Amino acid sequence: MNTSLDDLQTIGSLGENSAQNGKNTASNLSNPGLISQQATSSLPNVQLQTVKHQRNRDTKVENEMLAVSSIPNPFPELCSSTSSVLATSSLPVTRQHNSSVIKVFNEDGSSQALEVPSDITARDVCQLFILKNHCVNDNTWTLIEHLPHVGVERIVEDHESVVQVQSTWGMDTDSRLYFRKNYAKYEFFKNPSFLPENMVSSCSETNGSLSHSQLIQNFLNSSMCPEIHGYLHAREQGKKTWKKFYFVLRRSGLYFSTKGASKEPRHLQFVAEFSESNVYTLLSGRKMYGAPTNFGFCIKPHKSGGARDLKLLCADDEQSRTCWVTVVRLFKYGIQLYQNYKIPLQRRGSLTTMNSSPMRSISENSLVAMDFSGHKGRVIENPTEALTAAAEEGLAWRRRSCHRLNAYGSTTTTQSTTPCQAIHRMQLWFHHRISRDEAQKLIEQQGLVDGMFLLRDSQSNPKSFVLSLCHCQKIRHFQIVLLEEDGELYYSLDEGHTKFTDLIQLVEFYQLNKGVLPCKLKHHCARITL
């Protein structure tokens, strides 16, 4: 706008000069005697005015060229670098988005590096790996921050920036991000056992009248002031000794009482707050820090120098540790944690609504159950009979798969020696020859929720198997024995009362029926390769 105003002002001055020259010419025409003298005397002035107009014209052309030079060039590759009008130096500089490289590991040691935007979240990274590995998106995949130099790890919340998490590592090159399932990440929103009534102050004051949903609302509501209290072992700062104190966890931070179980302000001593720190789980507390139990956790500042900056704590059982860690997450992230839990459920609900009444194809509508056991086939119209026939056919197929051809071309059964040994080897819940400790560690890593299980080879009996199952945040191991009856071998968990021809049948049965187990089989531990 300023340039156009300047141009208008220049045009106005040129018009005034032209008008003045016209008046002088008219006066000269009215006095003929002065024409020749003035004409001769005004020649230099005419030449000067001509030169002046020429300079003004050149200046105007230069200004126009400068104005053109500021226009961005849409085709820079078509212009030479020596062009004065569309020079490369005059083009605007394009800003590029910042990107970073992250490296994500799997439990088997495999890893993959990704170049990602600097603001990518943990949920976005998980979605990338879910799509790449064709995993089922069941809202349990998560990133785990693993710090081996201090022996701790934690869940990276779905909304957290992965690049910012890496920035807290400093010069440490051993820290890692793991892509792993964790069924306990949001289990506390559904399972009341994660918040025991004897540890929550609001439950004690109301004699347990609050429901689980109301209790969760109290923790998410910043205006409410629930608290967690109980005894914990704490390692003294700068020492290797542990002492037991009564701790109180509030929104303002973690405190311990210097006088028994007193909650009076004069007896409470501040330990840590959570705005600039995170809660971690100790991986080997007994070995690294001499912890009295295996249920250790710690409060670690974002920019800590090492183990000396950790607030090391230890609970008496897994349920207590889970409660303390869960409430620290609730106090730190508040309603954001609930939104992380609800977003995938809302997306799944919208997809279910869209697909609630799918159109069946003509071929699907024309399919019927048939029975070919007699001389001629017949249509099975009873749905119950159709399901029974399908189950029997599946069982017969498994029995037929256990037969193989001998050298003479005839079928020989292998059930007289062993059942189908390879039929379960490709199942995700079977983990071959891992030890008892490895099985327990794998279940702990993927979340101590009811129904978490895996099957493995028995180390004490090479011909049998073991079912490892989590119930009430405790892991139990059940021997699967091999029985022989009428020349055939079966698998059983209850000393032969319930027999199965293969392990797939056994797992499918206990997924539907609790039987002798404390709970049904619900979630299997799985490993993937990135």
N, C-alpha and C positions, 0 to 999 in steps of 0.2 A: 504493500500500500504506500510506503514511503517513496519507493521508486517511481510509482505512477504520479504521485504528487509532485515530485521533483521534475518529472517530464512536463507536467502541465505548467509548472512555474516557468520553465525554459521557453515553452511555446508562447506564453504570454509576453515575455520580454522581447522575443523576436517580432511579435505583432506590433508592439509599440514602436520599435525602431523602423519598421516598414511604414507605419502611419506617419511618423515624423519625416521620413524621406519623401513621402508623397506630398506633404504640405510644402516642403521646400521647392519641390519641382513645380507645383502649381503656382507658387509666388514668382518663380523665375519666368514662367510662361506669361504671367501678367505684365512683366517688365522686359520687353524684347531687347532693350539696349544692354542689358546686363547678361544676356545669354552667353555670348561668346566669352566674356571675361570670366564669368563664373564657371563656365564649362571648362575653360583652360585651367582655372585655379582649383577646380574640384576634382581633377583627374587623379591626383595622388590619393585623395580621400576615397574615391571609388575603388581604387586598387586595394587600399587598406581594408575597406569594407568587404571586398571580395575575398581577400586572404582570411579575414576574420570569420566570414561565413564558411569558408572551406575548412578552417580549423574546427569550428563548431560541428560541422558535418562529420569530420573525422572522429571527433570526440564522441559524438552520438553513436557512430558505428562501433567504436571500441567498447562503449558501454553496452551496446546490444550484444556484442560478442562475449563480453564477460557474463552477461545475464544468461546467454545460451550455454556457456561453459558450466554453469551451476546445475543444469538439468541432468538427472541421472541417465546414464547410458543403458538402455535395455539390451543391447547387443554388443558387449565389450569385445567379443572375439572377432567382430567384423571391422574393427577400427585399429589402426596402427598405434603403436605406443608413442609415436612422435606427434600425433594430432594435437593441435593447440585448443581445438574446440571441445573434443570429447577425450580429454586426457584421462588416463587411469587414476592419476593422483587426485583428480577432481571428483571421482565417484565416491558416494557415501560408503563407510565401512559397515559391513554386515556383522551384527553381534551373534555369536554362536552360543548355544546353551552349554552350560558347564556339565561335564560328564566325568564319571569316576569308574574305576575298575574294581569290582568286588570278586572274591573267590569263595565259593560255597562248597563244603565238603559233605561226603556221605559217611555212614558208619564203617564201610569197608575200605575207607581211605581214598576212594576216588573223589575227584573234584572237578569243578568247571568254573572258569573265569568269565565274567560278564561285564560288558561296558554298559553302564546304566546312567540315567540322569541323576544329578546330585540330590534330588528331592524324592527319590523312589522310596517307598515304604516296604516294610517286611511282608505285608499282604501281597503287594505287587510282585515281589521276588518269588514268593511261594506260588503265585499263579503262573509265572513263567515256567517253573519247574514242573508243576502239575500238568500243564499243557505239553511240555516237551516229553515227559515220561509217561503220558497217558494214564495218570493216576486218577482215582476217584476223588472228586472234590467234596469231601464230607466235613469240611470246617475243622479238621484236626491237624492238618499240615502246618508246621511252624518253623521259624528260624530259631536256633539255639546259639547263644553267645557262650563260647567255651574258652576259658582262660586257664591253660594247663600250668602256667608258672605259679599260680596261687591255688590251683585245684578247685575251681568253682565254675558254675555255669548257671544260666538263667534263660527264661523265655524272652525273646524279643517281641514286644507287643506289636500287634498288627499295624498300628498307626505310626510306629516309630520309624525315623529315618535311618536306613541302613548305613549310609555314609557317615552320619553323625555318630552312630555306634562305633564304627571303625575308628573315627577320629579320637575316641577316648583311649585307644590302645597305646598311643604314643609310638615309641620305638620298638615295642614288643612285636616280634615277628612270629611267635608261636601261637598267638590267639587265632581262633577260627570261628567261622559260622557254619553250623550244621543244618541240613535240611532233614527234618525228622517229624514223624507223627507224634502227637501228644494229646491223648484223649482227655487228660485232666485239665487242659488249658482253661476251659470254661465250665468244667463240671460243677463247680461250686454254685453256679446259678440254678442248678437242678437238684443237686444232692445235698440234703441237710446235714449229712455227716461231716462235711467239710468245715462246718462251723458248730462245734459242740456247745451245748447250752451251758455247760459248767465253765466255759472259758469266756463267754460273752456277757458283759455286764447288764445289758438291757434284758436278756433272758432271765438273769438272776433276780433282777428287781421286779419283774412282772410274773415270776414263777412259771416261766415257760409259756406264757399265753400268746406270745408273738408267733405268727407263722413264719415259715422260711422266707417267703416272698416279702413279708413286711420287714424282716430282719435285713434282707438284701437292700431294700429301699432305704433303711436307716443308714447303712454304710455308704450308699450312693448319694444320699442327700447331705450336702455340705452343712446344712443348718442343724443336723442331728449330731449327737456326740456319743455314739457307742464306743466301747473300748474292749480290748482283749486283755486278759490278765492270767497269770499262771507262773509257775516256777520254771526257770531255765538255767542251764549251766553257762557261765560266761568266763572267757579267758581273760585274765588280768593283763592290762596293757603293759607291754614290755617284759612279760613273764611267760613261763610255760605252764603255770598252774591254772586250774579251773576251779571256780567257786559257784555255788548255787544261790541265786537271788530270786526274789519275787519281782516280776517285770509287769509293766503296764504299757499297753500300746494304744496311743490316742492319735487324733489327727495332727496334733502339734509335734509328735515324735514318739520315740521310745524312751521309757524311764525305768529305773529299778529302785526298789525301796531299800533304804539303809537300815530299816527297823522292821524286820519280819515281813508281814503282809500288809503293812500300813500304807494307805493311799493318801495320807495327809501331804500337802504341798511341801512342808518342811522336811519330810522324809524321802521325797522323790528326787532322784538325781538324774539329770538329762544324759542320754547315751548318744542318740543320733536322730536326725530328721531326714526326710526323703525327697525334698525338692532337688537336691544336687547329688543324690545317691540312689542306688538300686539294691534290691535284695537278691542274693544268690544262694544256691544250694551247694553245700560242701560235697565233693565227690569222694574224697578219702580223708575224712577228718581225723580218724584215729591215727593214720600213718603220718600225715603231714603236720598235724597240730596237737596230737595226743588227746583228742576229744574223748570224753567218757562214753559216748554212744555213737552210733552210726547215723544219727538224725541231726546233723549239723547244718547250719545256715549262717549267713553273715550279711552285714550291711557294708557295702563298698562304695566310697565316693567315686564320682565320675572320673576325676583326675587324681588317682591314687598312685603312690610310688611303689607299692608292693604289698606284701603281707602285713607289714607293720601298720598300715592304715586301715586294716579290716577290723570290724567289730564282730568278733567270733562268738557265736552262740550255739547252743546244743539243747535239743529237746529230748524227752524220755521215750517218745514213740513217734511213729510216722504221722499219726493223726494230729498230734500237737504241732509238729513242724509244719505240716500242710496248712493248718489253721493260721499260724503266725505269718507264713509267706503269703498266703492268700489275702489276708487283711492288709498287709503292707501294700500289695498291689491295688487293692480297693481304695485305700486312703491316698495313694499317690496319683492314680489316674481317674478315679471317680467314675462319672457317667460315661467317660470315653471308653472305659473297659466294657460297659454294657452295650454301647453302640457297636464296638468291634464284634461282640457276640451276636447281635441281632442282624447286622447287615447281610451276612450270608443266608440266614434263615429267611429274611424277607425276599431275597432274590430267588431262593428255592421255592418259596410260597407262590411268587408270581409265575414262575415256570410251571408249577403244579396247576395253577388256575388256568393257564393257557392250554395245558395238555390234559385237563380234567375229563374232557369228552373227545378222545381222539377218534378219527374216522378209521374204521377198519376196512381193509382192502377186500376185494371180491374173493381173492384166494383164501384169506383168513376166514371169511364167512362160510366158505364152502368146505372147510376142514371139519371132519367128524372123527370120533373115536371108533375104531374097528376091532373086532375080535376074530382072529384067524385060528383059534385053537381047535375048532371042529372041522368038519368036511368042507364047509363053505363059510365065508366071512359074514359077519352080521354087524350092524350098527349098534353101538352101546349108547343107549339113550339116558340111562341113569348116571348123573354126574358123579355120585359116590363110587359106583362101579368103575367108571372111567378112570378116576384117580387111583383106585386100587390096582387096576390093570396096568397103569403107567408105572406104579411103584414096583410091581412084580416084574415088568419088562426090564426096568433098570437093574433090578437085582439079578435077573437072568443074564443080562448083558455082562455084568461084572463077573458072574460065574464063568461065562463063556470066554471072557478075556483071560482067565487063568489057565486055559487049555492051550497047548502049543503042539505043533507037529513034530514027530520024531523023525529019525533018519529014513524010515520006511514010508513016511507020508501019512501015518495014522495019528489021531489026536491022543495025547497023553496029558492027564491032569496033573497039576503041580500042587493041588490042595492036600494030597496025602503027605507031602513033606512040609511045605510052607504056604501060607496064603499069598495073595498077590502082593509082592514086596515093593514093586515099583509104582503102584497106582497112586500112592500118597506122596511120592518124592517130589512131584512138581507143584504141590500145593503151597500157597504162601504161608500157611500156618505151620509148616513143617521145617524145622531148623537143623536137622541131621544130628551131628555129633558135638553139639555144644555142651559145655559143662553146666552143672547146677548153678554155679555162681554167674556164669555168662547169661543163662536164661533169666535169672533174677535181675541182673543189671539191665537186660534188654526190656523187660517188663517195666521196670522203674523208669527207664528213659521215656517210654511211650505212654506213661501215665498210670498211676495206681488207681484204677477205676474197677468197679465190679464187673466181672466177666472178661477181663483181659486174659488172653491165654496163648499158649503155643504148645506144640508137640515136638519131642526130640527123642533121639536114641538114648536108651538107658546105658549108663556107664557101668553099673553093677551087673546087669544081665544083658548080654549082647543081643539076645533074641526078643527082647521086649522093648517097650517104649514108655515114656513118661509124659504126663499132661501137667504142665505148670499153669496154675490159675490164680488170679488175684481176686480176693474178696475182703471187703472191709479194710482196704489198704494193707493187706497182708498177703504174701505169696505162699501158696501151698502146692505140693507136688504129689501127684497121684500115679501109682504104677499101673500100667496097662499090661496085663498078663496074657500069655498065650495058652489057650486050652485046646485039647483034642477030644473030639466026640464023634464016634462012628467013623473013624478014619479021616475026619476033616478037622482043620484047625480054625479056631475063632479067637477074636480079641474080646477082652472083657475088663471092665473097671470094678465090678462088684462080685468077683470070684465066681463068675459063670451064671449069675442070675439073669444078666442081659448080655447076649452074645452078638457079635458082629463079624461079618466075613472080611471086612477091611476097615482101615482107619477112617476113610471118608464117611462110611456109614456111622461110625461111632461119633464123629464130630457133628454130623448132621442131626443125629438123635439128641445129643446133649445141647445143641443149639435150640431145640424145641422143648426139651424136658430137662428138669434139674436132676432128677434121679438121685443118686447118692452124692452128688456134688453140692456144695453150699449155694451155688447159683448157676444159672444157665451160661453157656459159652456165648459171648457177645462180640468182643473185639479181638481179632487176631493180631499178633505182632508181625509186622512185615518189614522187609528190607528191600530197598531199591538201589539200582546203580545209576549214577548220574551220567 
